[in-house]
Amino acid sequence: MNMILKYVLSVLPVAAAVLLLFIIVKNGYVKASPDVAIIISGLKKTPKVLIGRAGIKLPFFEKVDHLHLGQISVDIKTDTFIPTNDFINVKVDAIAKVRVDTSPEGMLKAERNFLNKEPNEIAYELQDSLQGNMREIIGTLDLKTINTDRDSFSDQVMAKASKDMEKLGIEILSCNIQNVIDENGLINDLGMDNTSKIKKDAQIAKAEADRDVAIAKAKADKAANDARVAAETEIAERNNELAIKQAELKLESDKKKAMADAAYAIQNQEQERSIQTATVNAQIAKAEREAELKKKEVEIREQELAATIEKQADANKYASEQQAEADLIKMRKEAEAKKYLAQMEAEGIEAKGKAEAEAIRQKGIAEAEAMEKKAEAYQKYNGAAMAEMMIKIMPQLAAEIAKPISAIDKVTIYDSGNGESGVSQVSGNMPVIMKQVFDTMSEATGVDFREIMKASTYDAKVNKNINVTGLENVNE
């Protein structure tokens, strides 16, 4: 009992250590992906940051938090019209791409502001700050600059917002202006000069015209006429100069067009010649390659044919040798089998002959002994014994004699004229035949069977008393 207790006490620390290690590994092993930072805090003043690697957290003593490091899209569209530097109200729609600054200072700031928050929550919190920065930049630019130089606009927004984002631990990756809308539709006229400049020039032109009219009316008709003539002369001269300039320009344009057409035609001809030359060279090269290819194909086919013939010959030779060897082995096997069968058959015939000879010998001996016994018995027989034997076979004899009569199917009777019927004549033949048989047997054996049958006579009872001996040794 003491030994068991000592063993348990010695194993208990090891088991506790293993259990503690298991709990630490099971509950304390953490692994961070590249786009998520795992923040382990609790024991140290500065939290441990895991990005794309694994670490150990002490259960019950340390806490695990997450910080999203991936790219986040923030919509910074203005909800109301914002006045530009030239007092034109516009709405701007932009998309900013941001992410958490992974530097140690940036991580500390981001941990304080966005720990355990989803990307959409982070984007919502950054939206107000980015929209405010964009409104400030819109107020410093005119409509033309905002609409035509969007890269400069987005760079200024990023530069303005980066200071605020840096305080939050956020890095701005890009800012793209998606759309710009003005309240009065002036953007459609930006293909010409500025709308305000156009209106100003028109008002000045109108004022100058009104002034000229007033001056002409005030000075007198002559002055007006002189001014009108001078103006018309000047207009005509300007128109003439314009026509001359247009003619010169047209002439120069025609010359350049003709030179360009000629150069184009020459270039086309050169290209056609080059194309034709390249086509002919390609056709020649193609024909040469095809000829060379056909030559190679012929050589390959000859080599394949030679290899095929050689392989076929080797295969036929090998097959013939194998077949001959197989036939020889088969003939040897068949000869050995025939020899074995002949040997077995000879042994069987010899054994059968010996058995048959022995059987014939035994049968002959038995028949000889039986004949000898029968001869001895027949020597002991007297007339009564012979009569008894004949009497025993009389029923069989009568049946054999009656067989021809029983085989008669139909009898046609003709009257013999002596008063006896044909049927009586047929049935009367039986005693006659039996009598003839007995007479024949009496003559053959010397025994008068009729006298023996008369057993009630004096002679049968006194003088011809039958005593049969020796029948027990008769082997029938």
Backbone hydrogen bonds, N-H to C=O, Kabsch-Sander energy under -0.5 kcal/mol:
donor,donor_aa,acceptor,acceptor_aa,energy
5,L,1,M,-2.2
6,K,2,N,-2.6
7,Y,3,M,-2.5
8,V,4,I,-2.7
9,L,5,L,-2.7
10,S,6,K,-2.2
11,V,7,Y,-2.1
12,L,8,V,-2.1
14,V,10,S,-0.5
15,A,11,V,-2.5
16,A,12,L,-2.6
17,A,13,P,-2.6
18,V,14,V,-2.6
19,L,15,A,-2.7
20,L,16,A,-2.7
21,L,17,A,-2.6
22,F,18,V,-2.4
23,I,19,L,-2.5
24,I,20,L,-2.5
25,V,21,L,-2.6
26,K,22,F,-2.9
27,N,23,I,-2.8
28,G,24,I,-2.2
29,Y,25,V,-1.1
30,V,28,G,-0.6
30,V,55,G,-2.6
32,A,53,R,-2.5
36,V,33,S,-1.5
37,A,67,L,-2.9
38,I,50,L,-2.7
39,I,37,A,-0.6
39,I,65,D,-3.2
40,I,38,I,-0.6
40,I,48,K,-3.1
41,S,39,I,-0.6
41,S,63,K,-2.1
42,G,44,K,-0.7
48,K,40,I,-3.0
50,L,38,I,-2.5
51,I,49,V,-0.5
52,G,33,S,-1.0
52,G,36,V,-0.6
55,G,30,V,-2.9
57,K,28,G,-2.7
61,F,58,L,-1.4
62,E,58,L,-2.1
63,K,41,S,-3.3
65,D,39,I,-2.4
67,L,37,A,-2.1
69,L,35,D,-2.9
70,G,35,D,-0.9
72,I,98,V,-3.0
74,V,96,A,-2.8
76,I,74,V,-0.6
76,I,94,A,-2.2
78,T,92,V,-2.3
82,I,90,V,-3.5
84,T,88,I,-1.5
85,N,138,I,-0.5
85,N,141,L,-3.5
87,F,84,T,-1.6
89,N,87,F,-0.5
90,V,82,I,-2.5
91,K,181,I,-3.2
93,D,179,N,-2.8
94,A,92,V,-0.5
95,I,176,N,-2.3
96,A,74,V,-2.6
97,K,174,S,-2.4
98,V,72,I,-2.7
98,V,96,A,-0.6
99,R,171,E,-1.9
101,D,169,G,-2.3
102,T,100,V,-0.6
107,M,103,S,-3.1
108,L,104,P,-1.8
109,K,105,E,-1.9
110,A,106,G,-2.7
111,E,107,M,-2.5
112,R,108,L,-1.4
113,N,109,K,-1.1
114,F,110,A,-3.3
115,L,111,E,-0.7
116,N,66,H,-3.5
117,K,114,F,-1.5
122,I,118,E,-2.1
123,A,119,P,-2.5
124,Y,120,N,-2.0
125,E,121,E,-1.9
126,L,122,I,-1.7
127,Q,123,A,-1.2
128,D,124,Y,-0.6
130,L,126,L,-2.2
131,Q,127,Q,-2.4
132,G,128,D,-2.2
133,N,129,S,-2.0
134,M,130,L,-2.1
135,R,131,Q,-2.1
136,E,132,G,-1.9
137,I,133,N,-1.9
138,I,134,M,-2.2
139,G,135,R,-1.7
140,T,136,E,-0.6
140,T,137,I,-1.0
141,L,137,I,-0.5
141,L,138,I,-1.1
146,I,142,D,-2.2
147,N,143,L,-2.2
148,T,144,K,-2.8
149,D,145,T,-2.1
150,R,148,T,-0.5
153,F,149,D,-1.7
154,S,150,R,-3.0
155,D,151,D,-2.4
156,Q,152,S,-2.1
157,V,153,F,-2.1
158,M,154,S,-2.5
159,A,155,D,-2.8
160,K,156,Q,-2.5
161,A,157,V,-2.9
162,S,158,M,-2.2
163,K,159,A,-0.6
164,D,160,K,-0.6
165,M,161,A,-2.8
166,E,162,S,-2.4
167,K,163,K,-1.2
168,L,164,D,-0.8
168,L,165,M,-0.7
169,G,165,M,-0.6
169,G,166,E,-0.9
170,I,165,M,-2.7
171,E,99,R,-3.4
173,L,97,K,-3.4
173,L,171,E,-0.6
174,S,97,K,-1.4
176,N,95,I,-2.6
178,Q,93,D,-2.8
178,Q,176,N,-0.6
179,N,93,D,-1.8
181,I,91,K,-2.7
183,E,89,N,-2.7
188,N,185,G,-0.7
189,D,186,L,-1.4
190,L,187,I,-1.4
192,M,189,D,-1.4
198,I,194,N,-2.3
199,K,195,T,-2.2
200,K,196,S,-2.2
201,D,197,K,-2.8
202,A,198,I,-2.2
203,Q,199,K,-2.2
204,I,200,K,-2.5
205,A,201,D,-2.5
206,K,202,A,-2.2
207,A,203,Q,-2.4
208,E,204,I,-2.8
209,A,205,A,-2.1
210,D,206,K,-2.3
211,R,207,A,-2.5
212,D,208,E,-2.5
213,V,209,A,-2.1
214,A,210,D,-2.3
215,I,211,R,-2.7
216,A,212,D,-2.5
217,K,213,V,-2.3
218,A,214,A,-2.2
219,K,215,I,-2.5
220,A,216,A,-1.4
224,A,220,A,-2.1
225,N,221,D,-3.6
226,D,222,K,-4.2
227,A,223,A,-2.6
228,R,224,A,-2.8
229,V,225,N,-3.7
230,A,226,D,-3.4
231,A,227,A,-2.6
232,E,228,R,-3.1
233,T,229,V,-3.8
234,E,230,A,-2.9
235,I,231,A,-2.6
236,A,232,E,-3.3
237,E,233,T,-3.2
238,R,234,E,-2.9
239,N,235,I,-3.0
240,N,236,A,-3.2
241,E,237,E,-3.4
242,L,238,R,-2.6
243,A,239,N,-2.8
244,I,240,N,-3.2
245,K,241,E,-2.9
246,Q,242,L,-2.6
247,A,243,A,-2.7
248,E,244,I,-3.0
249,L,245,K,-2.8
250,K,246,Q,-2.6
251,L,247,A,-3.1
252,E,248,E,-2.9
253,S,249,L,-2.7
254,D,250,K,-3.3
255,K,251,L,-2.8
256,K,252,E,-2.6
257,K,253,S,-2.6
258,A,254,D,-3.1
259,M,255,K,-3.0
260,A,256,K,-2.6
261,D,257,K,-3.1
262,A,258,A,-3.1
263,A,259,M,-3.0
264,Y,260,A,-2.8
265,A,261,D,-3.0
266,I,262,A,-3.2
267,Q,263,A,-2.8
268,N,264,Y,-2.7
269,Q,265,A,-2.8
270,E,266,I,-2.9
271,Q,267,Q,-2.8
272,E,268,N,-2.9
273,R,269,Q,-3.1
274,S,270,E,-2.8
275,I,271,Q,-3.0
276,Q,272,E,-3.4
277,T,273,R,-3.2
278,A,274,S,-3.0
279,T,275,I,-2.9
280,V,276,Q,-3.1
281,N,277,T,-2.9
282,A,278,A,-2.7
283,Q,279,T,-2.9
284,I,280,V,-3.0
285,A,281,N,-3.1
286,K,282,A,-2.9
287,A,283,Q,-3.0
288,E,284,I,-3.0
289,R,285,A,-3.0
290,E,286,K,-3.2
291,A,287,A,-2.9
292,E,288,E,-2.9
293,L,289,R,-3.1
294,K,290,E,-3.1
295,K,291,A,-2.5
296,K,292,E,-2.6
297,E,293,L,-2.9
298,V,294,K,-2.8
299,E,295,K,-2.5
300,I,296,K,-3.0
301,R,297,E,-2.9
302,E,298,V,-2.8
303,Q,299,E,-2.7
304,E,300,I,-3.1
305,L,301,R,-3.1
306,A,302,E,-2.9
307,A,303,Q,-3.0
308,T,304,E,-3.0
309,I,305,L,-3.0
310,E,306,A,-2.7
311,K,307,A,-3.0
312,Q,308,T,-3.0
313,A,309,I,-2.7
314,D,310,E,-2.7
315,A,311,K,-2.9
316,N,312,Q,-3.0
317,K,313,A,-2.9
318,Y,314,D,-2.9
319,A,315,A,-3.0
320,S,316,N,-2.9
321,E,317,K,-2.8
322,Q,318,Y,-2.9
323,Q,319,A,-2.8
324,A,320,S,-3.1
325,E,321,E,-2.7
326,A,322,Q,-2.7
327,D,323,Q,-3.1
328,L,324,A,-2.7
329,I,325,E,-2.6
330,K,326,A,-2.6
331,M,327,D,-3.0
332,R,328,L,-2.6
333,K,329,I,-2.8
334,E,330,K,-3.0
335,A,331,M,-2.8
336,E,332,R,-2.8
337,A,333,K,-2.8
338,K,334,E,-3.1
339,K,335,A,-3.0
340,Y,336,E,-2.6
341,L,337,A,-3.1
342,A,338,K,-3.0
343,Q,339,K,-2.6
344,M,340,Y,-3.0
345,E,341,L,-3.2
346,A,342,A,-3.0
347,E,343,Q,-2.8
348,G,344,M,-2.6
349,I,345,E,-3.1
350,E,346,A,-3.1
351,A,347,E,-2.7
352,K,348,G,-3.3
353,G,349,I,-3.4
354,K,350,E,-2.7
355,A,351,A,-2.6
356,E,352,K,-3.3
357,A,353,G,-3.1
358,E,354,K,-2.7
359,A,355,A,-2.8
360,I,356,E,-3.4
361,R,357,A,-3.1
362,Q,358,E,-3.0
363,K,359,A,-3.2
364,G,360,I,-3.2
365,I,361,R,-2.8
366,A,362,Q,-2.8
367,E,363,K,-3.3
368,A,364,G,-3.1
369,E,365,I,-2.7
370,A,366,A,-2.7
371,M,367,E,-3.3
372,E,368,A,-2.7
373,K,369,E,-2.5
374,K,370,A,-3.3
375,A,371,M,-2.9
376,E,372,E,-2.4
377,A,373,K,-2.6
378,Y,374,K,-3.7
379,Q,375,A,-2.0
380,K,376,E,-1.1
380,K,377,A,-0.5
381,Y,377,A,-1.1
386,M,382,N,-1.9
387,A,383,G,-2.4
388,E,384,A,-2.7
389,M,385,A,-2.3
390,M,386,M,-2.2
391,I,387,A,-2.5
392,K,388,E,-1.9
393,I,389,M,-1.2
394,M,390,M,-0.6
394,M,391,I,-0.8
397,L,393,I,-2.6
398,A,394,M,-3.0
399,A,395,P,-2.2
400,E,396,Q,-2.2
401,I,397,L,-2.0
402,A,398,A,-2.1
403,K,399,A,-0.9
406,S,402,A,-2.3
407,A,403,K,-1.3
408,I,405,I,-1.4
413,I,411,V,-0.6
416,S,420,E,-0.7
425,Q,421,S,-1.4
426,V,422,G,-1.9
427,S,423,V,-2.7
428,G,424,S,-2.1
429,N,425,Q,-0.6
429,N,426,V,-1.0
430,M,427,S,-1.0
432,V,428,G,-1.0
433,I,429,N,-2.7
434,M,430,M,-2.4
435,K,431,P,-2.7
436,Q,432,V,-2.5
437,V,433,I,-2.2
438,F,434,M,-2.5
439,D,435,K,-2.7
440,T,436,Q,-2.3
441,M,437,V,-2.4
442,S,438,F,-2.6
443,E,439,D,-2.2
444,A,440,T,-2.0
445,T,441,M,-2.4
446,G,442,S,-2.5
449,F,447,V,-1.2
452,I,448,D,-1.7
453,M,449,F,-2.0
454,K,450,R,-0.8
455,A,453,M,-1.9
457,T,454,K,-1.3
461,K,457,T,-1.7
462,V,458,Y,-3.0
463,N,458,Y,-0.7
464,K,459,D,-3.2
465,N,462,V,-0.6
469,T,467,N,-0.5
473,N,470,G,-1.0
474,V,471,L,-1.4
476,E,474,V,-0.9
